[in-house]
Amino acid sequence: MRLIDTHLHLYDEAFDADREEVVERMRQAGVVKCIMPAIDKDSFGRQSSVSSAYRDFLWQAIGLHPTSVNENWEDELQFVRDELEKRRDNYVAIGEIGLDGYWSKDFMEEQKTVFKEQLLLAKEYSLPVIIHLREATEELFEVLDSPGAAPLKGVFHAFSGSAESYRRLKKYGDIKFGIGGVVTYKNAGVAVSLKSMPLEDLLLETDAPWLSPIPFRGKRNESSHLVEIAAKIAQIKEVAIEEVAETTSVNAERMFGI
């Protein structure tokens, strides 16, 4: 059984003390490939360093996370543009991009501008996007409905929406949905949504070191926990875990060209 983690922050400081051991556990669990989304210019050096250390295992994305959009957003966005111009072949996606109204809406207009600009960059460089959305649903559709934004190719990271949201988002292009540890939580709404979502539309992800699945909730997450996520999806879909693992792995390989 092989697994692909399409959303992993292995460069986070939470892994500094035992990164080698974490990678070994990932491999033993059947994780064969991972994608590391970007956050901002400050974390880029760490992301690149870790990616270089595990070239057979990690693929890198470039982008500006919505919670890093502030007064210097133009400089941050220019950094993304420059990286794509200089090293486009280093990246398999533009992400993690999107909108976040949970922590603050002070820069929501700037977030929308940055999101739209990065969607356009994805089209210019023929790359898929990794989209983050938290408490900004109407703002998201405002951007997606603006001229030039759609159609999309990419994944909605940490999808936890309703079946109705799934169907609405599917209309915007070649869209997959990242399913992580939340699906294992008691009364998780996405568990209900999954019943009407075919495996061909799903990707596995951890968002490690965050969003650990049960039975690891409250502890640091890592990619070896993908097994728990795949097992829960298999239970919900009433299929073998091997089918979940293989279908989502093929989906990831096709989406990101890895």
C-alpha positions as CSV (number, residue, x, y, z in Angstrom):
1,M,0.0,0.0,0.0
2,R,1.4,3.4,-1.0
3,L,0.2,6.8,0.3
4,I,0.9,10.4,-0.8
5,D,0.6,13.3,1.6
6,T,-0.4,16.3,-0.5
7,H,0.0,18.8,2.3
8,L,2.9,18.6,4.8
9,H,4.9,21.3,6.6
10,L,7.9,19.1,7.4
11,Y,10.1,22.2,7.5
12,D,8.2,23.5,10.6
13,E,10.2,23.9,13.8
14,A,8.1,21.2,15.4
15,F,10.1,18.6,13.5
16,D,13.6,20.1,14.2
17,A,14.5,17.6,17.0
18,D,13.6,14.4,15.2
19,R,13.0,15.0,11.5
20,E,15.0,12.0,10.4
21,E,13.0,9.7,12.6
22,V,9.7,11.2,11.4
23,V,10.7,10.6,7.8
24,E,11.6,7.0,8.6
25,R,8.2,6.4,10.2
26,M,6.6,8.0,7.1
27,R,8.4,5.6,4.8
28,Q,7.6,2.6,7.0
29,A,3.9,3.5,6.9
30,G,3.9,3.4,3.1
31,V,4.2,7.2,2.4
32,V,6.1,7.4,-0.9
33,K,5.7,11.1,-1.8
34,C,4.8,14.4,-0.1
35,I,4.1,17.9,-1.2
36,M,5.2,20.9,1.0
37,P,3.2,24.0,0.5
38,A,4.8,27.4,1.1
39,I,3.8,30.1,3.6
40,D,5.8,33.2,3.0
41,K,9.3,34.6,2.3
42,D,10.5,34.2,5.9
43,S,9.9,30.4,5.9
44,F,11.0,29.8,2.4
45,G,14.6,29.1,3.3
46,R,13.6,26.3,5.7
47,Q,11.2,24.9,3.2
48,S,13.8,24.8,0.4
49,S,16.5,23.3,2.7
50,V,14.3,20.4,3.8
51,S,13.1,19.8,0.3
52,S,16.7,19.6,-0.9
53,A,17.5,17.1,1.8
54,Y,14.8,14.6,0.7
55,R,14.7,15.1,-3.1
56,D,13.4,11.6,-3.7
57,F,10.5,12.1,-1.3
58,L,9.4,15.8,-1.1
59,W,8.1,18.1,-3.8
60,Q,7.9,21.9,-3.2
61,A,5.1,24.4,-3.9
62,I,5.6,28.2,-3.9
63,G,3.0,30.8,-2.8
64,L,1.9,33.3,-0.3
65,H,-0.4,32.0,2.5
66,P,-3.4,34.3,3.2
67,T,-2.5,34.8,6.9
68,S,0.9,36.2,5.8
69,V,-0.9,39.0,3.8
70,N,-0.2,42.2,5.5
71,E,1.4,45.6,4.9
72,N,4.2,44.2,2.8
73,W,2.0,42.0,0.7
74,E,3.3,43.5,-2.6
75,D,6.9,42.5,-1.7
76,E,5.8,39.0,-0.7
77,L,3.9,38.6,-4.0
78,Q,6.8,39.9,-6.0
79,F,9.0,37.2,-4.3
80,V,6.6,34.5,-5.5
81,R,6.8,36.0,-9.0
82,D,10.5,36.1,-9.0
83,E,10.9,32.5,-7.8
84,L,8.6,31.3,-10.5
85,E,10.5,33.2,-13.2
86,K,13.9,31.9,-12.0
87,R,13.1,28.4,-10.9
88,R,9.7,27.4,-12.2
89,D,10.8,23.7,-12.6
90,N,11.4,23.5,-8.8
91,Y,7.7,23.8,-8.1
92,V,4.8,21.5,-8.6
93,A,2.1,23.9,-7.5
94,I,1.3,27.4,-6.3
95,G,0.2,27.2,-2.7
96,E,-0.8,27.5,-0.1
97,I,-3.0,30.4,-1.3
98,G,-6.5,31.5,-0.6
99,L,-8.5,33.4,2.0
100,D,-8.6,33.3,5.8
101,G,-11.1,35.3,7.8
102,Y,-10.7,33.3,11.0
103,W,-7.6,35.1,12.5
104,S,-8.4,38.6,11.1
105,K,-10.3,40.3,8.3
106,D,-8.2,43.5,8.5
107,F,-6.5,42.7,5.2
108,M,-9.3,40.8,3.5
109,E,-9.3,43.1,0.4
110,E,-5.6,42.5,0.1
111,Q,-6.1,38.8,0.6
112,K,-8.5,38.8,-2.3
113,T,-6.1,40.7,-4.6
114,V,-3.2,38.3,-3.7
115,F,-5.4,35.3,-4.2
116,K,-6.5,36.4,-7.6
117,E,-3.0,37.3,-8.7
118,Q,-1.7,33.9,-7.7
119,L,-4.6,32.1,-9.5
120,L,-3.4,34.0,-12.6
121,L,0.2,33.1,-12.0
122,A,-0.9,29.4,-11.8
123,K,-2.4,29.7,-15.3
124,E,0.6,31.6,-16.7
125,Y,3.0,28.8,-15.5
126,S,0.6,25.9,-16.0
127,L,0.6,24.9,-12.4
128,P,-2.1,23.6,-10.1
129,V,-3.1,25.5,-7.0
130,I,-3.4,24.5,-3.3
131,I,-6.3,26.6,-1.9
132,H,-6.7,27.4,1.8
133,L,-10.2,28.6,2.9
134,R,-11.3,29.5,6.4
135,E,-14.3,31.6,7.3
136,A,-14.3,33.5,4.0
137,T,-16.6,31.5,1.8
138,E,-18.5,34.4,0.1
139,E,-15.2,36.2,-0.5
140,L,-13.9,33.1,-2.2
141,F,-16.7,32.9,-4.6
142,E,-16.4,36.6,-5.3
143,V,-12.8,36.0,-6.4
144,L,-13.6,32.8,-8.4
145,D,-16.4,34.6,-10.2
146,S,-14.2,37.5,-11.2
147,P,-12.9,37.7,-14.8
148,G,-10.0,35.3,-15.5
149,A,-10.0,33.5,-12.2
150,A,-11.7,30.3,-13.4
151,P,-11.4,27.6,-14.5
152,L,-9.2,26.2,-11.8
153,K,-6.9,23.3,-11.6
154,G,-5.9,22.3,-8.0
155,V,-7.0,21.2,-4.6
156,F,-9.1,22.6,-1.8
157,H,-6.9,21.9,1.2
158,A,-8.5,20.6,4.4
159,F,-12.0,20.4,2.9
160,S,-14.6,20.3,5.6
161,G,-17.6,21.6,3.7
162,S,-21.0,20.2,2.8
163,A,-22.0,18.1,-0.2
164,E,-23.6,21.2,-1.6
165,S,-20.3,23.1,-1.3
166,Y,-18.5,20.2,-2.9
167,R,-20.8,20.3,-5.9
168,R,-20.6,24.1,-6.2
169,L,-16.8,24.1,-6.1
170,K,-16.6,21.3,-8.7
171,K,-18.1,23.6,-11.3
172,Y,-15.0,25.8,-11.2
173,G,-12.7,23.3,-13.0
174,D,-10.4,20.3,-12.4
175,I,-10.8,20.3,-8.6
176,K,-9.7,17.8,-6.0
177,F,-10.5,17.9,-2.3
178,G,-7.8,17.3,0.4
179,I,-9.1,15.1,3.2
180,G,-7.2,15.2,6.5
181,G,-7.4,14.3,10.2
182,V,-10.7,16.2,10.7
183,V,-12.6,13.4,9.0
184,T,-11.8,11.1,12.0
185,Y,-13.3,13.5,14.5
186,K,-16.7,12.8,16.2
187,N,-19.6,14.4,14.3
188,A,-17.3,15.7,11.5
189,G,-19.5,17.2,8.8
190,V,-17.1,16.2,6.1
191,A,-17.6,12.5,6.9
192,V,-21.2,13.0,5.8
193,S,-20.1,14.9,2.6
194,L,-17.7,12.1,1.7
195,K,-20.6,9.7,1.1
196,S,-21.4,11.6,-2.1
197,M,-17.8,12.4,-3.2
198,P,-16.2,9.8,-5.4
199,L,-12.6,8.6,-4.6
200,E,-11.5,10.1,-7.9
201,D,-12.1,13.6,-6.4
202,L,-10.1,13.0,-3.2
203,L,-6.5,13.6,-2.1
204,L,-5.0,12.6,1.2
205,E,-3.2,15.1,3.4
206,T,-2.1,15.7,7.0
207,D,-1.3,19.4,7.3
208,A,1.4,18.1,9.7
209,P,2.3,19.2,12.3
210,W,-1.3,20.3,12.8
211,L,-4.7,18.6,12.6
212,S,-3.8,15.2,14.0
213,P,-6.4,12.5,13.4
214,I,-7.8,10.3,16.2
215,P,-6.2,8.6,18.1
216,F,-3.4,11.2,17.9
217,R,-5.5,14.3,18.4
218,G,-3.8,16.8,20.7
219,K,-0.3,15.6,19.7
220,R,2.0,16.6,16.8
221,N,0.8,15.3,13.5
222,E,3.0,13.6,11.0
223,S,2.6,11.9,7.6
224,S,2.7,8.4,9.0
225,H,-0.8,9.2,10.4
226,L,-2.2,9.1,6.8
227,V,-3.0,5.5,7.5
228,E,-5.6,6.6,10.0
229,I,-7.2,9.0,7.5
230,A,-7.2,6.5,4.7
231,A,-8.8,3.9,7.0
232,K,-11.6,6.3,8.0
233,I,-12.3,7.2,4.4
234,A,-12.4,3.5,3.6
235,Q,-14.9,2.9,6.4
236,I,-17.1,5.7,5.2
237,K,-17.0,4.7,1.5
238,E,-17.3,1.0,2.4
239,V,-14.2,0.0,0.3
240,A,-10.8,-1.5,1.1
241,I,-8.2,0.9,2.5
242,E,-5.9,-0.3,-0.4
243,E,-8.4,1.2,-2.9
244,V,-8.4,4.5,-1.1
245,A,-4.6,4.6,-0.9
246,E,-4.1,3.7,-4.6
247,T,-6.8,5.9,-6.0
248,T,-5.8,9.0,-4.1
249,S,-2.1,8.4,-4.9
250,V,-2.9,8.3,-8.6
251,N,-5.0,11.4,-8.2
252,A,-2.1,13.2,-6.6
253,E,0.4,12.1,-9.3
254,R,-1.8,13.3,-12.1
255,M,-2.7,16.6,-10.4
256,F,0.8,17.6,-9.5
257,G,2.9,15.7,-12.1
258,I,4.9,13.9,-9.5
